Amino acid sequence: MASKPKIKELLDESSCAHNQTRKVACNAPTPGATTGGCAFEGAQISLFPYADAAHLVHGPMTCLGSSWETRATGTSYTGRDLTQMGFTTDININDVVFSGEEKVAASIDYIMTHYSPEAVFVYATCVTAMIGDDLDLLSKQAAERHGVPVVPVHAPGFVGSKNLGSRLGGEAVLTHLIGTKEPETTTPFDINLIGEYNVTGDMWQYTPLLEELGIRVLSTLSGDGRVAQIRTAHRAKLNVLVCAKSLVSLTRKMEERYGIPSIALSFYGQRDTSNGLLAIAEALGDAELIERTKQLIAREETKLTEKLKPYQTFFKGKKAVLNTGGNKTWSIAAALQDLGIEVVATAVKKATQDDREKARKTLGKNGVLMMNPGVEQAKIIDETGADLLLAGGRSLYTAIKKGIAFADVNQEKKKSYGGYEGLLNLAEDLKNALQNPVFKNVARRAPWEK
């Protein structure tokens, strides 16, 4: 049976808050949209952290080169970490003319013979989608030959944005993996973490707290994930949508299909971490669990408050501009406020309508929501006298030109900023950035230019 998802249905997601009243399509393709990250990249971001799966890119070598190893997604997998391997069919002009299907079959056979993964994800790309190679049939035949799931991922770059690609990756997992295996045991407090990719170990900051409370992470999509565990995800009692709101389609369909309710939250900053832990306990609906969670939160907040005092004194009066995407537009802003930093602006171009509303609530009426941060952030720095710019690596040059401190909070970051301990990591990095003289020095003109 063909497994190609219907793009139109994914763009018209009924569970999105903004779609309830205005019927606005989610991230519909627009000319030039793929310059900010294509659907293929989004699908790989969603699925790549499965270290026990092989990820085969059916396309030219350039597609593999532009997407492979793009994020520091931590894994505790003790076997061979296949995220460190790049697999591609490397199609050429002859394959475009005569089909690249033989290469797909041969590549899967090679991977199974030499690497023995728990599953193989086969990604369509622009070229192979246009020539019509039948990944569904090839994947089905390979799965029968080798006895492991072979998952076709229909997310060629031209269909739309990175956000849409994440949704398409979720569709592939729902169609081919979830519900195909039963867990050995279940507990009343089994949850799935959806949209948590464990970048720099973010989930390891709060999962020990969940374990202490008796809450078991049954599976994740896909940070520190295992193929065998995601196959059992249909037996969880709750889906927790951590970061990628693009996967809201997946959680809705799991509720319709398996009766699993879902909640969305963030683990950045003290307030969001505490609220998130309590939200999970309340959603699971056990009075003793809720009471234990409140006690744990009180304990952790007491410890954190003492550790934060020196930082809050240092950050008093400091202003920051935030240029990131998704739920970080408001969750990182809330974390900065926990440190005593005033957030004067945040970028919302790559955020959902729900995220934009939360960003407005977090920043207050005077905070600026930037729709075109590449143009706006420099002007806002001048107007507000901001001391700090938090963004991705491309915005470093703006900070250098303006002579203000810079911190990377996107996927290129080197430390985790998740959970209570992550807030301390963020505080230390921001303090170091503000004390670093290089930002002011590089912005100075040479003596002969004065």
Secondary structure, 3 states (H helix, E strand, C coil): CCCCCCHHHHHCCCCCHHHCCCCCCCCCCCCCHHHHCEHHHHHHHHHCCCCCEEEEEECCHHHHHHHCCCCCECCCCCCCCHHHCCEECCCCHHHHHHCCHHHHHHHHHHHHHHHCCCEEEEEECHHHHHHCCCHHHHHHHHHHHHCCCEEEECCCHHHCEHHHHHHHHHHHHHHHCCCCCCCCCCCCCEEEEECCCCECCHHHHCHHHHHHHCCEEEEEECCCCCHHHHCCHHHCCEEEECCCHHHHHHHHHHHHHHCCCEEECCCECHHHHHHHHHHHHHHHCCHHHHHHHHHHHHHHHHHHHHHHHHHHHHHCCCEEEEECCCCHHHHHHHHHHHCCCEEEEEECCCCCHHHHHHHHHHHCCCCEEECCHHHHHHHHHHHHCCCEEEECHHHHHHHHHHCCEEEECCCCCCCCCEHHHHHHHHHHHHHHHHHCCHHHHHCCCCHHHC
